[in-house]
Amino acid sequence: MRISNEVTIDRLIPGNKYVIAINWNDTNTLRTDGEYLLHGIFKRIEFIRGRTYSYDTGLNILLSPSRINAIFDISGQSCKISSANRFFERYNISEHEICSEYTIRHLRLPTDMKRVIRKYF
């Protein structure tokens, strides 16, 4: 039974609710090992242009890279979330799916047989 699907940042739809697994800060400079989950409504994508420095000789030095942030409405506040984090769409389970899963789990059959039966639902 499917819980949710991972979505890339370019496939986020404004106004939809998503679950965000956060590992990176908003500037992509700090990664934490323990991820934490947030629920929010996607608003828009924000592109932040990188900074460069140019010398008279034509040499360009990259001072900070470009990055993309996703703006989410979390508890009424606008929050910038880095595109390096993972986004999941919420999956709404229908009553039919719950009943069919309940029925399959309570059958007195081997687990392999239950897996085969699940493929047909």
C-alpha positions in Angstrom: 0.0 0.0 0.0 1.5 3.3 -1.1 1.9 6.1 1.5 3.3 8.9 -0.6 5.3 9.7 -3.7 8.5 11.7 -3.8 8.3 14.8 -6.0 11.1 16.8 -7.6 11.1 20.6 -7.1 10.1 21.3 -10.7 6.9 19.2 -10.3 5.6 21.0 -7.3 2.1 22.5 -7.9 1.2 25.8 -6.2 -1.6 25.4 -3.6 -1.0 21.7 -3.0 0.0 20.3 0.4 3.3 18.5 0.7 5.4 16.7 3.3 9.0 18.1 3.4 11.9 16.0 4.7 14.5 18.6 5.7 18.2 17.7 5.8 19.7 21.0 4.4 19.4 24.6 5.5 18.1 27.3 3.2 21.6 28.2 1.8 22.7 24.6 1.2 25.7 25.0 3.5 24.8 22.8 6.4 23.4 19.2 6.3 22.1 17.4 9.3 22.0 13.6 9.7 18.6 13.5 11.4 15.9 14.7 9.1 12.7 16.2 10.4 9.3 16.4 8.6 7.2 19.5 8.0 3.8 19.9 6.3 3.2 22.9 4.2 1.4 24.4 1.2 3.6 25.1 -1.8 3.5 28.8 -3.0 6.2 29.3 -5.6 9.9 28.7 -6.6 12.5 31.3 -6.0 15.8 31.4 -8.0 18.8 33.1 -6.3 21.5 34.1 -8.7 25.0 33.3 -7.9 27.6 36.0 -7.4 30.8 36.3 -9.4 33.7 38.7 -9.5 35.4 39.6 -12.8 39.0 40.8 -13.2 40.2 43.1 -16.0 42.0 40.2 -17.5 38.6 38.4 -18.1 39.0 35.9 -15.2 35.7 35.3 -13.5 35.6 33.9 -9.9 32.5 32.3 -8.5 31.8 33.8 -5.0 28.5 32.0 -4.3 26.7 29.5 -6.5 23.1 29.9 -7.8 20.5 28.0 -5.9 16.7 27.4 -6.0 14.4 27.7 -3.0 10.8 26.6 -2.7 8.5 28.9 -0.8 6.0 27.1 1.5 3.3 28.3 3.7 3.8 26.5 7.0 1.4 27.4 9.8 0.6 30.7 8.2 4.3 31.7 7.7 6.3 31.9 4.5 9.3 29.6 4.8 12.2 29.2 2.3 13.1 25.5 1.8 16.2 24.5 -0.1 15.7 22.4 -3.3 18.3 19.9 -1.9 15.6 18.6 0.5 13.1 16.0 -0.4 9.4 16.7 -1.1 6.5 14.2 -0.9 2.9 14.6 -2.0 0.3 13.6 0.4 -1.6 10.5 -0.6 -5.3 10.3 0.3 -6.5 6.8 0.9 -10.0 5.9 -0.2 -12.4 3.8 1.9 -12.2 1.0 -0.7 -8.4 0.7 -0.4 -8.6 0.5 3.4 -11.3 -2.2 3.3 -9.4 -4.2 0.7 -6.2 -4.1 2.6 -8.0 -5.0 5.8 -9.6 -8.0 4.1 -6.3 -9.2 2.6 -4.4 -9.0 5.9 -7.0 -11.1 7.7 -6.9 -13.9 5.2 -5.3 -17.1 6.5 -2.9 -17.5 3.6 0.9 -17.4 3.3 2.4 -14.0 2.9 3.5 -14.8 -0.7 -0.1 -15.5 -1.7 -1.2 -12.2 -0.1 1.4 -10.3 -2.2 0.1 -11.9 -5.4 -3.5 -11.0 -4.4 -2.5 -7.3 -3.7 -1.2 -6.9 -7.3 -4.8 -7.3 -8.6 -6.3 -4.5 -6.4 
